[in-house]
Amino acid sequence: MAICFLINTSTGALLVPLPRLFTVETTRDPTCSSPPEQIFHQLIDHSNASDGSTFGQRVQVNTTFYKAGGPLFILQGDESTDMTCSEFMQFSQWAPEFHAATMVIEHRYFGQSRPFGNDSYTNHNMRFLTLDNVMSDTVAVVNWWRNNLTDGAGKDAPVIVFGGSYAGSIATILRINYPQTFFGALASAPPLRTFLPVTDDPDRFNRYNLVTQFWMDHAPEAAAKVRTGFQQLEDILDAGNYTDISNIFAVCTTPKEEDRDEFLRSLAAIYSLVLQANTAYLGQLFNLTGFPFDAIASRTLAASSPLAAVNETFNALCYSSIASNGCFDWTSQCSDSVGAELVPLNYLRCSYMNYDYGDGAPGSMFAPTAPYDSTEYCQKTFGITPPTKEALFAKYHFDEATIRRTTRVIYSQGGSDPVRGMGPEQSWFPVASTDPNAPRYVYCDYAAHTQDLILSFPGNDDSSLLRMRDQEKNIIRGWLSTAN
């Protein structure tokens, strides 16, 4: 038997201790190999633990290098269609040096961790996809590890939670709301800004302004051609010639007049994806050789016209969709190429993580778009009214002031990643004092989206990225020197 506590995430106060039996079983067709993942029987609803209903949540635990006094490095699961394995993460290389155990937890409702199997994505069954349940899942797995897998040696082990992008936001919020469980966090490219309402939010332009800036700095002639292409596209739409779109691009459905801004945002998002995935090992996802940005910039310059240049980008980045369907679904922003599970992702973005993807601003490479408010979509699709930024900050405390003062968090950003425009700014973190526990902002000019978390690939990683990873490791070493 293990003891699980229900905790008020606003105050940190213990509410009531509940006896609970933790059990695991091996998976039949494991995704991971070093070691294979297990199935952890997780409560479906942590707010109603007396119900006792559970589901199988995948976890991967490696204690090969663990010694008493060492830390636990845990990767917070994200929106992926399949589990990320610890052997592909940078912290797995640090484990021997730190005498660390490593763990991965698959996010509920994603991959194979579906509470209701194939029926998980009904609106009724997705009601348990809440931030409180997601955080409680991770806390429960950590407590299970402490009490069952280390013979008591890990009872007081410092836990460092890692996460990238959306999961980087969760890692931050875990550190803020459960400091008694999570000693520190590494949040790579966390989109912790630009939440609803966005109408008067200047941050909503940050993402595509950064995309524009990168193109202008690294391929100015190609950037000018893309800008002309979007201007011509804007003229076509604003003249009401929507049927022409199907003659220019291989879209699965022709956008209508009411789709104007959504269509333009979706096309701009593909240019963002080029930079987010700008690593050589991801080029194969888009049938490209080498770094995606370099390949796309070359194809842009070689295209016969500005609109043909824009089409070249879509053909490459939406390669998997076009190959399988003969067209690309502009409503999904070609997310199938990067392995996102869209239904639960859209649900949680309505329920508790309603960050805004951004709008095109006048003067950027892209056509200007009106502010997007997801409220109508969320109400119509899921019967949910998304919370405001103020409500989220009041409940989960990830506002700027709290982020500035929360110790032992690394916020890492890559220079080619436009998502950094949605995250904490370097100005939030003045030059650190001699306190090793001060929150840190770590930046690398040539890193893509969350690239610092991934194992190094020879010939792919710039030397500055290698130094960035060493910097993060040394910061964590400094934290751990104070743990005991």
Secondary structure, 3 states (H helix, E strand, C coil): CEEEEEECCCCCCEEEEEEECCCEEECCCCCCCCCCCEEEEEECCHHHHHHCCEEEEEEEEECCCCCCCCCEEEEECCCECCCCCHHHECHHHHHHHHCCEEEEECCCCCCCCCCCHHHCCCCCHHHHCCHHHHHHHHHHHHHHHHHHCCCCCCCCCCEEEEEECHHHHHHHHHHHHCCCCCCEEEEECCCCCCECCCCCCHHHHHHHHHHHHHHHHHCHHHHHHHHHHHHHHHHHHHCCCHHHHHHHCCECCCCCHHHHHHHHHHHHHHHHHHHHCCCHHHHHHHCCCCCHHHHHHHHHHHCCCHHHHHHHHHHHHCHHHHHHHCCECHHHCCHHHHCECHHHHHHHHHHCCCECCCCCCCCCCCCCCCCCCCHHHHHHHHCCCCCCHHHHHHHHCCCHHHHHHCCCEEEEEECCCHHHHHCCCHHHCCCCCCCCCCCEEEEECCCCCCHHHECCCCCCCCHHHHHHHHHHHHHHHHHHHCCC
